[in-house]
């Protein structure tokens, strides 16, 4: 075994952006949506619903994203205490997302130019979007009682990026895969004078915020006629026909052409280490086939002046001779006094 200290110019660090399929199915489009009756019936089911790619009891099933609904007045869910109006899971969710996204519990969500007291949130499972959502990859189809709409982000049409507490903010517009649909009844950017925009894409936290008011409008106004148990003016009651996020789940999965497409993106940093065996180095071996184990002498005289070795492995050690990493060559590399080599080791992190 031979050791050689690496120099500063033997190290090069590089970063590359890598895009991939978000869903665990390996398919870029998620077209089947399932919930878990156990999760829906649990305490957490009052606040959100997990959405799976297959029935939750089947092998290979995994949570793809979660759905929730927030309402500043507490509408759309049952009060914690029927004597206290407005204190319900939906009001709690609204306050939590105010802190997470806006960073101020006294500031409401604003879609376009319209201040909203409610929203739907689609949160991708952390393992799905990795570091962030790939801009321009989103296609989200939502079906209502009147029509269906396909939404994407407007990242390709903005000259400056907006930011909030959750990172970058992009508006949702009518279109697919980052391309807007110019035949929409609304303007090209997806705004409506009375209901605001369709919502936001927050790529850095893997979240889509939907504006219920824009989706509940009629087709002529750019909506799909989405009807749900929330309200912008009422309070939560003891009788809720259906939790709003369950209604949204049905709006995503109810169509025969259900489609949710989005890709992930992450930055992979690579540390390249260049190992350079010179002509005078690594020509002898401590392998028992090369030297005598009892005397330490070279077994064959021809190996003294004209040795032949094969490099198969590169080990990286620290200053206390602790092995940190091992790189295996795809095939043995012949080495003698007439040969030099350049071995590139790549460490991704």
N, C-alpha and C positions, 0 to 999 in steps of 0.2 A: 504494500500500500504506500502510495506517495502523496505528499501534501504540497500545496502551493498556495501562498497568500494572494488573494485577489486584490487588484488595484482599483482605484476610483473609476478609471476609464473602462473597467470591465462591467460596470453596471449602467443600465439604461432603463428608465421608467417611461411607459407609454400608457395612454388611456384611450379606449375606444368605446363608442356607444353601440350597444347591441340591442336589437329589437327582437321580440318573440311573441308567440301566441300566449295570451293571458290565461285562457281556460285550461283546466287540467285534462280535458279531453284531447288536447293537441289540435283541435279544430279551431280555426280563427272565429267561427260563428257559433254562438250558443243558441240552440233552437228548441231545447227541451228544458223545462223549469219544474222543479219539484220542491215541496216543503216537507218538513218533518213534523208529524202530528205531535210528537213528544215535545219538541221545542216550542211549537205554537201553543200548546197547553200549559207550558211552564210559565214561571213569573216573567222571564225574559220575553215571552211571546206577547206581553202587553206593550212592549216597547219597540220590538222589531221582529222581523222574520228572516231566517236564513234560507237562501235559495240554493238548491243542489242541482247537479247536472242529471242525476238519475234519482230514483227512489232512495231515500237516505239509508235504507237497510241493505241495499245491494252492494256487492263488491265493486270498488272503484268509484263509489259515490263520494263526493267532496263538496264542501261549501264553496260556491263560486262568488257570491256576493250577498249582501244583506240589504233589506229594505226597511225604512223607518219613515215616520211622519211626525212633524213638529208643528205645533200651533201655539202661538203666544197666549191665547185665551183658554187653552186646555181643551178645545173642541176635538171631537173625533175619538175620544177615549173616555173611559169611566173615571169619575172622580175618586181620588184616594179616600176622601170622606165626603159623603153626600151633603154634609152641612157646609162644606167649603167649596164654592164654585170656582172652577178654573184651575184647580190643583189636580193635575192628572198626568199620566205618562207622556201625553203629547206636549204638555207645557214644560215638563222636565227635559224632554228631547230638544225642544226649541231653545231652552236656555243653555243646554250643553253645547249645541252647535253654534250658538252665538259666540260662546267663548272660544270654541275650536276654530271657527272660520273667520269671524269678524274681530274677535278679541275684545268685545265690549258687550256686556249683557244688557246695556241700555240702547243698543243700536239694532234696528230690525234689518232684515234682508231687503235689498232693493234689486228688483229685476227690471232692467231697462230704466225707465223713469218712475216705476211703480213700486211703492213700499209695500212689502208683503208681510202678512202676519202668520203665514203658514208655508210649508214646503214639504216635498218628498225628497228623501236622500237615498241614493244607491251607492253603497260602499263596497268596493271590490275587496275580496279577501286579500290580506297582506301578501300572501305567497303568490297571488295571481298577477298583480301589477308590478311586483318586484320593487324597483326604485321609483317609477313613475309611469303614467299612461303615455303612450306614444301619440303625439299630437297628429290629428288628421286621420286617425285609424277608427274613430268612433262611428258606429251606425247603431242607433237605438230605435227600435220600432215600438210604438205605443198605440194600442187600439182602444177606442172609446165606443160609445153607443151610436155615434154618428159617422165616424170615419176612423182612419188610421193615419199616423204621421211618422215619418222617419227623421230623427234628429242627429246632428253631428256638431262638431265644434267649429268656431270661426277663426281658428288659429292662422289659416292661410290668408285671411282678409284684414288683419289688423297690423298697423305699422308700429304700435307700441303696446307692450304687454302690461296689463293691470295686475296688481298684487294685493293680497290681504294677508291675514294672519296664517292662512293655510298655504300660502305660496302663490303661484300664478293662477289667474282667473281668466277663463275664456267663456264667451257667451255661447249658448246652444242655439242653433239655427236649423231651419228645415233643410234637410239634405242627407247625404251619406258619404262616409269615408273622407270627410274633410271638404267635400264639394257641395256648395249650397244649391238648393233646388229653386230655380228662378221662376218656376210656374206656381209657386205658393201664393195663396190668397193674401198673405202678409208681405211685408217688405222683404228685401233680400237678406237682411240681417235677422229676420225673425221677430221683429218687434210689433206689438199691437198697442195702439194708443190707450186702450182701456185696461189691458191686462199685463203689459210689460213683455219681457222676453220669456223664452221657454225655460230659462234657467242658466246654470253655470256648469262648466267642467272645471274641476280642480285637480289637475293631473298629478300634482306633487303629493297628494294624499289619496289618490285613487278613488275619487268621489265625484258623483254627478248629483247636482242639486236641481230639482225640477220645480217649476212654478205651477201649482195646481190651478190657479186662476186662468192662466194661458191655455192649459189643456182642457179646462172645462167649458171654454167658450164654444160657440157653434162653428161649423166648418168654414163659413164665410169669414169668420174672425180669426181663422188660423188654428182653431182648437179641434178637439175630437169628441166633444160632448162628454168628457169624463165626469161621472157622478160618483160621489163618495160621501161618507158620513161626517166629513169635516165641515167647518163653517168659519167664515171670517168674522162673524159677529156673535155667534151663540156660545154657550158654555157646554162643557161635558155633562152628560146625564147618566143615569143608571141604566139606560136602554140604548145600546149601540147595535145597529143592524149588522155592521161589518166594519172592522178596523180599517182605516184608510189605506194602510200599507198592504193589506190583503187585497183591497180593490186594485191597487197599483200592480200587485203581483199578477192578478187576472188580466190586467190591461197589457202586461208584457207577454204573458203566456197564452192568452185566450185565442189569439189569431192562429190560423193554420199556417201562416207565413211568419210566425214569431221569429224574431231575429235580434240578437244582441252581439255586435261584433266590436272588439276592442283589443289592441295589442299592448304589450308591456314594453318598457324600455329601461335599460340599466347601463351604467358606465362601468366597464371592466378595466381595472388597472392592472397592467402587466409589468412585472419586473424581469427584465432580460439580463441574464448573467452570462458573460462570454468567458469560456474556459479555453485557454490556449496552450496545449501541450507543444513545447518547442522540440526541435530535432534532438536535443540532448536530454530530454526529459521523458520519463515514463517508458523507458525501453527495457527495464528489468522488472521482474515480478517476484513476489514472495510466495507465490503459489507453489505447493509441494511438487508440482510437475516441472517446475523451473529450477528449484534449488533443493538441496538436501536438508531435510528437517533436523537432522542430528548435527551436521557440521556447518551448514549454511553455505556450502559450496555450490557453484553452478553445476548442474548435473551433466550438461553437454558442453564440451569445449567450444563448439561452434557458437554457443550463445554468449561467450565472453566478449568477443570482438564484433560479432554480428548477431545481436539478440533479436528476437521477434516476439512481441507481445500483442495482446488484443484488449482494447479498451471497451468495456461493456457497461460500466456504471460510473456516474459522477456523484459524489457525495459532497454536500455543503455542510461545513462545520463552523462553529463559533470559535472564539479565541481560547476556550477551555476544552477544545477538542470534543465537543458534544455534537452529535450528528443531528442536523436540523431538517434536511431534506435530501431525497435521493432521486436522481434522474436516470432512467434506464434508456440506453440507446436501442434503436429499432433493430440493429444488427451489430455484431462485434466490429470494432474499428481497428484494422492492422496498424501497428506502430513499430518503427525502428529508427535508426539514426538518420535515415534518408527522408523521413516523413515528418511533417508538422500537421497539426489539426486545429480546427476552430469548432468548438462545440457550443451551441447556444442553448441555454437552459431558460425556460419561460415559466414564471410563477404568476398565476392569476389570483387576484384577490379583490 
